[in-house]
Structures are given as structure tokens and as C-alpha cells.
């Protein structure tokens, strides 16, 4: 991330107002672009959604919680939470 000198890019009146609140500190100003939720940018969210769908399908086919937890390397309670989550 490239840092910019606020005095070079902000109007004087705005710079003065910001200095009243945080003088001499680093300030992050988020982009106005739409904020992505966790895992949406790199596909992690989709991966876990698909995995959870597969787990639910296996359970409906008759797999036991123990079999599913072993196959996916998850704790028994984690599989239960996935299955019973609305």
C-alpha cells in the first residue's frame, strides 16, 4: 500500500478538520468500492459452502456423523453444527 501525504492531496479546510481528530498519525481511508465479505474474493467462502452441501448430501444418503467427520477431517461436533445449521 502506498502512503500519500495528506497535505498534497486534500484541500486545506479538510486537512485542518482531520488534524483536529488525529494529528500526526496514520489514517486508513477505505475504498468506496463495494466491500466484499469474508472469503468472497479468494473463493474460500464458496469452498466451504460446497463442502457443507456435500456433507449434508452424504448424511442424507446414510453416512454416519463419524464417517463424515473422519472423511473431512472435522470434529464430530463441527459436522453436527453443519448438519443442523439452518
C-alpha positions as CSV (number, residue, x, y, z in Angstrom):
1,X,0.0,0.0,0.0
2,X,1.4,3.4,-1.0
3,X,1.2,6.2,1.5
4,X,0.3,9.7,0.4
5,X,0.9,13.0,2.1
6,X,-2.5,14.3,3.1
7,X,-1.2,17.9,2.7
8,X,-0.6,17.1,-1.0
9,X,-3.9,15.6,-1.9
10,X,-6.6,17.1,0.5
11,X,-8.0,20.6,0.4
12,X,-6.7,22.8,3.3
13,X,-10.0,23.0,5.1
14,X,-10.4,19.2,5.1
15,X,-6.8,18.7,6.2
16,X,-7.3,21.1,9.1
17,X,-10.5,19.3,10.2
18,X,-8.8,15.9,10.1
19,X,-5.9,17.2,12.1
20,X,-8.3,18.2,14.9
21,X,-9.0,14.5,15.4
22,X,-5.8,12.7,14.6
23,X,-2.8,14.8,14.1
24,X,0.5,13.1,13.2
25,X,-1.0,9.6,13.0
26,X,-1.5,7.2,10.1
27,X,-5.1,7.1,8.8
28,X,-6.6,4.4,6.6
29,X,-9.3,5.6,4.3
30,X,-11.3,2.6,2.8
31,X,-12.1,2.5,-0.9
32,X,-15.6,3.4,-2.0
33,X,-15.8,0.2,-3.9
34,X,-18.3,-2.4,-2.7
35,X,-16.9,-4.2,0.3
36,X,-16.5,-7.9,-0.1
37,X,-17.4,-10.2,2.8
38,X,-15.0,-12.8,4.2
39,X,-13.8,-15.3,1.6
40,X,-15.6,-13.8,-1.4
41,X,-12.5,-12.5,-3.1
42,X,-10.4,-15.6,-2.9
43,X,-13.1,-18.3,-3.1
44,X,-12.8,-19.6,0.4
45,X,-16.4,-18.9,1.2
46,X,-17.6,-20.8,-1.9
47,X,-15.2,-23.8,-1.0
48,X,-16.8,-24.1,2.5
49,X,-20.3,-23.7,1.2
50,X,-19.7,-26.5,-1.3
51,X,-18.1,-28.7,1.3
52,X,-21.1,-28.2,3.7
53,X,-23.5,-29.1,0.9
54,X,-21.6,-32.3,0.2
55,X,-21.6,-33.1,3.9
56,X,-25.4,-32.7,4.1
57,X,-25.9,-34.8,1.0
58,X,-23.7,-37.6,2.5
59,X,-25.7,-37.5,5.7
60,X,-29.0,-37.8,3.7
61,X,-27.5,-40.8,1.9
62,X,-27.0,-42.5,5.2
63,X,-23.4,-41.8,6.1
64,X,-22.9,-41.5,9.9
65,X,-21.5,-38.4,11.6
66,X,-18.4,-40.4,12.5
67,X,-17.8,-41.4,8.9
68,X,-18.3,-37.8,7.6
69,X,-16.1,-36.3,10.3
70,X,-13.3,-38.8,9.5
71,X,-13.6,-38.3,5.8
72,X,-13.4,-34.5,6.0
73,X,-11.0,-34.3,9.0
74,X,-13.5,-32.4,11.1
75,X,-14.6,-32.8,14.7
76,X,-17.8,-34.7,15.3
77,X,-19.4,-31.6,16.8
78,X,-18.3,-29.5,13.8
79,X,-20.2,-31.9,11.5
80,X,-23.2,-31.7,13.8
81,X,-23.2,-27.9,13.6
82,X,-23.0,-28.0,9.8
83,X,-25.9,-30.5,9.6
84,X,-28.2,-28.8,12.0
85,X,-27.5,-25.2,11.0
86,X,-30.5,-23.5,9.3
